[in-house]
Amino acid sequence: MTAELTAPPRDIALGLRNLTTEFRTHDGPLRAVNQVTLDVYRGRALAIIGESGSGKSALLRSVLGLLPRSAKITGNVFLDGRDLLAVRRKEREAVRGSRIGMIFQDPLTALDPVFTIGRQLTETLRRHHRLREPAARSRALELLEAVRIPAPEHRFNAYPFELSGGMRQRVVIAMALAGEPEILLADEPTTALDATVQARVMALIASIQQERTMAMVIVTHDLAAASQVADDIAVMYAGRVIEQGPVADVIGSPAHPYTRGLLGANVQAGQTRPPAIIPGAPPNLARLPPGCSFAPRCAESKPACWTNGFPTARARSRTHWAACLNVPGPGGTR
């Protein structure tokens, strides 16, 4: 049976349907991504939040096919109605960088240390746009200026180790924009940066996304950044999306106990009391509990949470839902 999109295709930039990614391990199949269904809308930014190991980065890499051959990916990844998991490898590779850009977590590993910034940028431009050297150089300088790198002519001839962490991340952003993508994926783009530089880079990413009206998916641990950059939030736990909705709804009125735990553990400016702690640890993805994956850590769990399988998503409103048996709401199940 062919999977179909449930929203108007013109509104959906990227549609995921039951996307599942498994790795073979000594303990058995490990589901890093577990039946994820998401829609990323044109001109809107979706933030994916959750603890380390929840499957956020694996989800982005599954979309682009950047996982080792040992990974088994099933489900559907729709781009303009075409399933990227069903096309030939060369066709999928052609999408990377041109239609879907990626900002990687660590700019030191994303950039080649033996080539100059200019060489790496022009190579990307020549690959995607077939530009000759003078035109590629001119466009590369424009991109460096667009990401607000001072003295772009000087940075063009620099090597990655000659730049600060913030400057390197701006170069990675420029490379992600080189193919003029319609969708931007950002995997923890401020992890290795100090707080001041983090804020500047996040503001830069947000302004670029809005100026170019791109669809964007950003993975982050920073709830404050997510609330500033994103229109919508998806909360992941143990490979699954367990809550999703507009930022104001998810942050202002979280429905899932795990989301409330993340908000309580978040440190805010001027906070005098210690952050709350979510007890326990995330489950082994190769040996998930038979019921709700969060039940062993949840203070609100009841017997049905442990035995009745993973909860069906329940709607709190037309756009806000959570996979929890304790969620009240007018809309029943999703």
DOVEX-118686 format. One record per residue (C-alpha): x, y, z. Coordinates in nm, 3 decimals, decimal comma. Each point is the difference from the previous one (the first is absolute). Example, Ala and Ser with C-alpha at 12.3 -4.5 7.8 and 13.67 -1.06 7.14 Angstrom:
[drennu [1,230 -0,450 0,780]],
[drennu [0,137 0,344 -0,066]],
This chain:
[drennu [0,000 0,000 0,000]],
[drennu [0,133 0,346 -0,089]],
[drennu [0,014 0,247 0,286]],
[drennu [-0,165 0,335 -0,063]],
[drennu [0,032 0,345 0,147]],
[drennu [-0,292 0,108 0,216]],
[drennu [0,045 0,378 -0,043]],
[drennu [-0,002 0,200 -0,325]],
[drennu [0,335 -0,072 -0,172]],
[drennu [0,046 0,369 -0,084]],
[drennu [0,020 0,077 0,375]],
[drennu [0,235 -0,284 0,094]],
[drennu [0,368 0,040 -0,079]],
[drennu [0,099 -0,334 0,156]],
[drennu [-0,230 -0,280 0,114]],
[drennu [0,113 -0,295 0,212]],
[drennu [-0,225 -0,305 0,032]],
[drennu [0,079 -0,276 0,251]],
[drennu [0,373 0,064 -0,042]],
[drennu [0,193 -0,270 0,185]],
[drennu [0,377 -0,046 0,026]],
[drennu [0,149 -0,316 0,148]],
[drennu [0,360 -0,094 0,075]],
[drennu [0,121 -0,355 0,054]],
[drennu [0,155 -0,048 0,344]],
[drennu [0,102 -0,292 0,223]],
[drennu [-0,319 0,062 0,201]],
[drennu [-0,213 -0,019 -0,314]],
[drennu [-0,150 0,268 -0,229]],
[drennu [0,032 0,349 0,148]],
[drennu [-0,269 0,242 -0,117]],
[drennu [0,158 0,344 0,010]],
[drennu [-0,299 0,143 -0,189]],
[drennu [-0,333 -0,169 0,068]],
[drennu [-0,299 0,054 -0,233]],
[drennu [0,034 0,377 -0,019]],
[drennu [-0,264 0,189 -0,197]],
[drennu [0,062 0,373 -0,045]],
[drennu [-0,088 0,279 -0,241]],
[drennu [0,240 0,290 -0,056]],
[drennu [-0,184 0,294 -0,154]],
[drennu [0,129 0,247 -0,253]],
[drennu [0,127 0,319 0,159]],
[drennu [-0,027 -0,140 0,355]],
[drennu [0,263 -0,119 0,246]],
[drennu [-0,039 -0,320 0,201]],
[drennu [0,218 -0,056 0,308]],
[drennu [0,062 -0,355 0,119]],
[drennu [0,093 -0,023 0,367]],
[drennu [0,082 -0,283 0,239]],
[drennu [0,281 -0,153 0,203]],
[drennu [0,317 -0,136 -0,159]],
[drennu [-0,072 -0,339 -0,156]],
[drennu [-0,365 0,075 -0,073]],
[drennu [0,051 -0,039 -0,375]],
[drennu [0,007 0,363 -0,114]],
[drennu [0,325 -0,007 -0,200]],
[drennu [-0,073 -0,350 -0,134]],
[drennu [-0,329 0,135 -0,133]],
[drennu [0,168 0,276 -0,201]],
[drennu [0,267 -0,235 -0,134]],
[drennu [-0,267 -0,253 -0,097]],
[drennu [-0,170 0,265 -0,213]],
[drennu [0,322 0,069 -0,191]],
[drennu [0,128 -0,358 -0,007]],
[drennu [0,316 0,086 0,195]],
[drennu [0,003 -0,312 0,215]],
[drennu [0,226 -0,306 -0,042]],
[drennu [-0,114 -0,286 -0,220]],
[drennu [-0,070 -0,205 0,313]],
[drennu [-0,297 0,228 0,071]],
[drennu [-0,337 -0,127 -0,120]],
[drennu [-0,234 0,286 -0,087]],
[drennu [-0,368 -0,062 -0,074]],
[drennu [-0,306 0,220 -0,041]],
[drennu [-0,026 0,300 -0,230]],
[drennu [0,176 0,335 -0,045]],
[drennu [-0,206 0,209 -0,240]],
[drennu [0,143 0,298 -0,189]],
[drennu [-0,256 0,148 -0,242]],
[drennu [-0,190 -0,327 0,013]],
[drennu [0,305 -0,209 -0,091]],
[drennu [0,125 -0,252 0,254]],
[drennu [0,374 0,051 0,045]],
[drennu [0,034 -0,348 0,149]],
[drennu [-0,132 -0,153 -0,322]],
[drennu [0,225 0,180 -0,252]],
[drennu [0,344 -0,103 -0,118]],
[drennu [0,300 0,099 0,209]],
[drennu [0,126 0,252 -0,257]],
[drennu [-0,337 0,174 -0,008]],
[drennu [0,001 0,025 0,378]],
[drennu [0,357 0,132 0,003]],
[drennu [-0,105 0,269 -0,251]],
[drennu [-0,255 0,128 0,254]],
[drennu [0,264 0,051 0,270]],
[drennu [0,131 0,353 0,000]],
[drennu [-0,217 0,111 -0,291]],
[drennu [-0,354 -0,039 0,134]],
[drennu [0,078 -0,098 0,360]],
[drennu [0,291 0,171 0,177]],
[drennu [0,159 -0,124 0,321]],
[drennu [0,175 0,190 0,279]],
[drennu [0,205 -0,255 0,191]],
[drennu [0,057 -0,005 0,375]],
[drennu [0,379 0,030 0,004]],
[drennu [0,155 0,242 -0,252]],
[drennu [0,347 -0,145 0,061]],
[drennu [-0,105 -0,336 -0,143]],
[drennu [-0,231 0,154 -0,263]],
[drennu [0,289 0,201 -0,151]],
[drennu [0,308 -0,158 -0,160]],
[drennu [0,308 0,128 0,188]],
[drennu [0,234 -0,022 -0,302]],
[drennu [-0,199 0,228 -0,232]],
[drennu [-0,073 0,370 0,028]],
[drennu [-0,346 0,130 0,074]],
[drennu [-0,019 0,139 -0,352]],
[drennu [0,096 -0,333 -0,158]],
[drennu [-0,270 -0,185 0,189]],
[drennu [-0,270 0,256 -0,076]],
[drennu [0,082 0,029 -0,370]],
[drennu [0,009 -0,379 -0,036]],
[drennu [-0,354 -0,017 0,138]],
[drennu [-0,116 0,275 -0,236]],
[drennu [0,162 -0,157 -0,303]],
[drennu [-0,158 -0,336 0,080]],
[drennu [-0,355 0,130 0,044]],
[drennu [-0,007 0,296 -0,240]],
[drennu [0,269 -0,089 -0,257]],
[drennu [0,165 0,339 0,054]],
[drennu [0,340 0,084 -0,144]],
[drennu [0,273 0,103 0,244]],
[drennu [-0,044 0,384 -0,015]],
[drennu [-0,379 -0,025 0,041]],
[drennu [0,036 -0,258 0,279]],
[drennu [0,246 0,225 0,184]],
[drennu [-0,231 0,299 -0,028]],
[drennu [-0,297 -0,201 0,126]],
[drennu [0,205 -0,145 0,287]],
[drennu [0,093 0,349 0,116]],
[drennu [-0,367 0,097 -0,013]],
[drennu [-0,087 -0,299 0,219]],
[drennu [0,271 0,086 0,254]],
[drennu [-0,137 0,352 0,014]],
[drennu [-0,356 -0,135 0,033]],
[drennu [0,095 -0,194 0,314]],
[drennu [0,165 0,318 0,134]],
[drennu [0,361 -0,107 -0,006]],
[drennu [0,219 0,314 0,018]],
[drennu [0,263 0,054 -0,270]],
[drennu [-0,128 -0,287 -0,220]],
[drennu [0,288 0,042 -0,250]],
[drennu [0,247 -0,076 0,279]],
[drennu [-0,202 -0,294 0,141]],
[drennu [-0,036 -0,143 -0,351]],
[drennu [0,372 -0,090 0,002]],
[drennu [0,010 -0,118 0,363]],
[drennu [0,007 -0,359 0,123]],
[drennu [-0,262 -0,125 0,250]],
[drennu [0,249 -0,008 0,290]],
[drennu [0,065 0,372 -0,050]],
[drennu [-0,363 0,087 0,081]],
[drennu [-0,182 0,009 0,332]],
[drennu [-0,275 -0,251 0,075]],
[drennu [-0,269 0,255 -0,078]],
[drennu [0,161 0,093 -0,331]],
[drennu [0,035 -0,368 -0,098]],
[drennu [-0,367 -0,058 0,071]],
[drennu [-0,089 0,299 -0,218]],
[drennu [0,204 -0,156 -0,281]],
[drennu [-0,194 -0,327 0,043]],
[drennu [-0,324 0,199 -0,024]],
[drennu [0,128 0,166 -0,318]],
[drennu [0,079 -0,343 -0,147]],
[drennu [-0,350 -0,122 0,088]],
[drennu [-0,145 0,300 -0,184]],
[drennu [0,226 -0,034 -0,304]],
[drennu [-0,241 -0,227 -0,185]],
[drennu [-0,291 0,240 0,071]],
[drennu [-0,204 -0,273 0,173]],
[drennu [-0,369 0,025 0,071]],
[drennu [0,038 -0,203 0,321]],
[drennu [0,268 0,054 0,265]],
[drennu [0,090 -0,265 0,258]],
[drennu [0,205 0,118 0,298]],
[drennu [0,143 -0,259 0,240]],
[drennu [0,089 0,166 0,333]],
[drennu [0,169 0,288 -0,184]],
[drennu [0,123 0,175 0,318]],
[drennu [0,122 -0,294 0,211]],
[drennu [0,370 0,091 0,012]],
[drennu [-0,048 0,376 0,039]],
[drennu [-0,011 0,222 0,308]],
[drennu [-0,330 0,156 0,105]],
[drennu [0,054 0,338 -0,167]],
[drennu [0,105 -0,150 -0,334]],
[drennu [-0,285 -0,253 0,023]],
[drennu [-0,254 0,281 0,017]],
[drennu [0,153 0,176 -0,301]],
[drennu [0,012 -0,315 -0,212]],
[drennu [-0,360 -0,092 0,085]],
[drennu [-0,114 0,352 -0,084]],
[drennu [0,188 -0,025 -0,331]],
[drennu [-0,162 -0,334 -0,088]],
[drennu [-0,344 0,137 0,087]],
[drennu [0,045 0,313 -0,211]],
[drennu [0,125 -0,200 -0,300]],
[drennu [-0,293 -0,242 0,025]],
[drennu [-0,249 0,287 0,012]],
[drennu [0,166 0,203 -0,276]],
[drennu [0,005 -0,298 -0,236]],
[drennu [-0,334 -0,140 0,121]],
[drennu [0,156 -0,346 0,025]],
[drennu [-0,140 -0,294 0,187]],
[drennu [0,234 -0,086 0,286]],
[drennu [0,048 -0,282 0,250]],
[drennu [0,232 0,085 0,287]],
[drennu [0,116 -0,248 0,263]],
[drennu [0,088 0,166 0,330]],
[drennu [0,023 -0,058 0,376]],
[drennu [-0,061 0,370 0,061]],
[drennu [-0,370 0,057 0,068]],
[drennu [0,047 0,377 0,009]],
[drennu [0,159 -0,010 -0,346]],
[drennu [-0,274 -0,228 -0,128]],
[drennu [-0,267 0,242 0,118]],
[drennu [0,175 0,292 -0,172]],
[drennu [0,084 -0,171 -0,330]],
[drennu [-0,280 -0,248 -0,065]],
[drennu [-0,369 0,019 -0,086]],
[drennu [-0,069 -0,360 0,105]],
[drennu [0,161 -0,248 0,241]],
[drennu [0,022 -0,379 -0,009]],
[drennu [0,116 -0,173 0,319]],
[drennu [0,186 -0,330 -0,049]],
[drennu [0,053 -0,276 0,255]],
[drennu [0,147 -0,348 -0,064]],
[drennu [-0,019 0,045 -0,377]],
[drennu [-0,363 0,115 -0,011]],
[drennu [-0,172 0,338 -0,023]],
[drennu [-0,207 0,017 0,318]],
[drennu [-0,135 0,357 -0,025]],
[drennu [-0,033 0,253 -0,278]],
[drennu [-0,164 0,335 -0,053]],
[drennu [0,057 0,374 -0,041]],
[drennu [0,272 0,144 0,222]],
[drennu [-0,246 0,202 0,212]],
[drennu [-0,206 -0,312 0,075]],
[drennu [0,284 -0,242 0,073]],
[drennu [0,206 0,244 0,209]],
[drennu [-0,294 0,180 0,158]],
[drennu [-0,220 -0,304 0,068]],
[drennu [0,203 -0,322 -0,032]],
[drennu [-0,219 -0,309 -0,017]],
[drennu [0,249 -0,283 0,050]],
[drennu [0,171 -0,060 0,338]],
[drennu [0,334 -0,031 -0,179]],
[drennu [-0,040 0,342 -0,161]],
[drennu [-0,082 0,149 0,340]],
[drennu [0,311 -0,171 0,136]],
[drennu [0,218 0,153 -0,272]],
[drennu [-0,141 0,345 0,074]],
[drennu [0,059 -0,046 0,373]],
[drennu [0,360 -0,110 -0,062]],
[drennu [0,071 0,303 -0,216]],
[drennu [0,209 0,274 0,163]],
[drennu [-0,135 0,350 -0,057]],
[drennu [0,164 0,339 0,043]],
[drennu [-0,034 0,126 0,355]],
[drennu [-0,114 -0,337 0,134]],
[drennu [0,080 -0,039 0,371]],
[drennu [-0,124 -0,353 0,068]],
[drennu [0,177 -0,307 -0,137]],
[drennu [-0,151 -0,154 -0,314]],
[drennu [-0,228 -0,299 0,041]],
[drennu [0,133 -0,344 -0,086]],
[drennu [-0,171 -0,265 -0,211]],
[drennu [0,063 -0,319 0,200]],
[drennu [0,158 -0,307 -0,154]],
[drennu [0,154 -0,032 -0,345]],
[drennu [-0,129 -0,048 -0,356]],
[drennu [-0,075 -0,364 -0,088]],
[drennu [0,217 -0,237 -0,202]],
[drennu [-0,129 0,048 -0,356]],
[drennu [0,060 -0,368 -0,072]],
[drennu [-0,220 -0,101 0,294]],
[drennu [-0,287 0,246 0,027]],
[drennu [-0,266 -0,062 0,266]],
[drennu [-0,330 -0,149 -0,122]],
[drennu [-0,204 0,311 0,075]],
[drennu [0,089 0,369 0,000]],
[drennu [0,378 0,044 -0,025]],
[drennu [-0,011 0,278 0,260]],
[drennu [-0,209 -0,191 0,257]],
[drennu [0,300 -0,119 0,210]],
[drennu [0,100 0,364 0,060]],
[drennu [-0,346 0,155 0,019]],
[drennu [-0,155 0,105 0,333]],
[drennu [-0,344 0,006 -0,166]],
[drennu [0,008 -0,353 -0,144]],
[drennu [-0,280 -0,246 0,071]],
[drennu [-0,020 -0,378 -0,063]],
[drennu [-0,133 0,042 -0,356]],
[drennu [0,306 0,210 -0,091]],
[drennu [0,223 -0,303 0,063]],
[drennu [-0,200 -0,266 -0,182]],
[drennu [-0,226 0,141 -0,271]],
[drennu [0,263 0,065 -0,267]],
[drennu [0,128 0,338 -0,110]],
[drennu [-0,277 0,259 0,052]],
[drennu [-0,195 0,130 -0,296]],
[drennu [0,050 0,373 -0,051]],
[drennu [-0,280 0,206 0,152]],
[drennu [-0,098 0,342 -0,126]],
[drennu [-0,021 0,298 0,234]],
[drennu [-0,092 0,224 -0,291]],
[drennu [0,001 -0,017 -0,379]],
[drennu [0,377 0,059 -0,010]],
[drennu [0,124 -0,122 0,340]],
[drennu [0,018 -0,367 0,104]],
[drennu [0,187 -0,232 0,235]],
[drennu [0,043 -0,377 0,028]],
[drennu [-0,109 -0,041 0,362]],
[drennu [-0,297 -0,176 0,163]],
[drennu [-0,035 0,287 0,251]],
[drennu [-0,047 0,273 -0,263]],
[drennu [-0,341 0,166 0,022]],
[drennu [-0,126 0,166 -0,313]],
[drennu [-0,298 0,057 -0,220]],
[drennu [0,119 -0,189 -0,303]],
[drennu [0,043 -0,360 0,114]],
[drennu [0,279 -0,185 -0,181]],
[drennu [0,214 0,125 -0,285]],
